[in-house]
Structure formats: C-alpha cells, structure tokens
Amino acid sequence: MGQYIYLERMDIRYDHQNLFLNRYIKDRLKDLSEIEGIGRIKSYLTTDKSSPKYMTLYEIATPELLVSSSWLAIEEQRQWLALLQTYSMNHKNIVLKWVGSAHKLLLNTGYLHFAMADVECSKERTFNQLYDSQHSPFMCTLPEVQQCSRYLTLANIHPRYTAIYEINDRNVPNTAQWQEAADKGEWKSTIRPYTFNRHFVTYTEITI
C-alpha cells in the first residue's frame, strides 16, 4: 500500500455538518475500511477558503477499487449520492499516484501541508529529479517537517503534481524558516520560474 491515494473533498451545509460527519460519513467510512485493498483512512479539515473544507484521504491498492462492486454496494446501501446532493457541495475528488520522495505516508503528525503545481514540459524531468534530490531533503531538515511524499494526478486535472508534507505544526509553512529551506539549492532559480498553477493548503486531522 502507498502507490495510490484517493482524496475525497467537499463542503458540507453549515447547519448539517455535525450530523453529516458523525453519522453518515462515520458509518460509510467504517464500511469502506473493510474492503480488501483499502488501507488507512484519515479525515481532515482546512480553514483555507479557496479549498473545500473537508477532506478524507484513503490509501488504495488500485484506482479500480473506487468502481468495484464492493465499493458501489456500500454507496448504494448508504444512499450516498442522495446524501451528497442533500448535504454537500463543491466536490473535488482526485486519485493520486506516488512518484517520488517518501513512499509511504506516516499519517500520524496531525497536519498535512499540500504544495501543488504544474511545471512546463521542458522542465518536468529536472523538476522531478531536483524535488527528490534537493528540494524535499532541504524541506525535511526543518524539525516540524517529518517527511514529504510526492504524487501525480491520473486524470486531466490541474495542478498535476502534489507534494504532501507531514508536519507537526500547522503554522510552519508561514515561517521565514520554511521559505529559507524552500529557496535552497537549485530549486529557486532552475525550477520555480517554470512552475504555474501553484496552490498551497494545510489540513488538520479530525476524528470522526
């Protein structure tokens, strides 16, 4: 497990958040966790207004699990599509495939910082090489950063690249120390000017 992750992101109607989280989502996640090929499942929220507030992260053995008879049977049993239409909005779901840095997420730090970007085609190979050889190691020298794992979208969705930093302080991405680490090596001059669609968001783990 660790090759693929599935991110299920949404906003929930304000007056139904507790009901939806503590009843409908909790029951559904319990059922989904029993499917063979589903690994760890963690839920998070963010205060970033440019992203859906709630996110559930699934470790999956293969993307085909999401359309398997076992998964679809649970969706039907829980009347999931009807519940989504009634209580939620702004859905942004995505499957990501591991491409570099730490192969398996720790999922024990309490916070995830997502750094997402596209890169010009002419620099894509160098982007991947320098991320794993320089950029990620420099970022992981910060005591608040436990590790970094990198992923690529499987669908035609942008940004295509996502780096997940597992951090134990949700404020560290906003510090001067973070920026200093991000500017080290060849990254600032060789890669950053060729990236676009950059987006950053930090998630806090929640218990459902």
Number of C-alpha atoms within 10 A of each C-alpha: 15 18 15 21 26 19 18 17 22 20 19 21 13 9 9 12 14 13 12 18 17 12 12 16 18 15 14 17 17 11 15 20 15 11 15 11 15 18 18 15 18 18 22 20 21 18 13 12 8 10 20 19 17 21 24 19 19 22 24 24 16 17 17 9 16 14 10 11 10 15 15 15 13 16 16 11 9 16 13 16 10 12 13 16 9 12 16 17 14 12 16 13 12 15 22 22 19 20 19 18 20 17 16 16 18 12 15 13 18 15 24 26 23 20 17 22 18 19 22 13 11 9 14 14 11 14 21 18 13 17 19 18 13 15 23 22 16 18 23 18 13 15 11 19 21 16 22 26 22 26 22 21 19 13 10 7 11 15 18 17 23 25 23 22 26 26 27 17 16 17 13 17 19 9 9 10 13 19 13 11 17 18 16 14 14 13 17 13 11 13 18 16 11 16 17 14 11 15 14 15 17 22 22 20 19 14 9 14
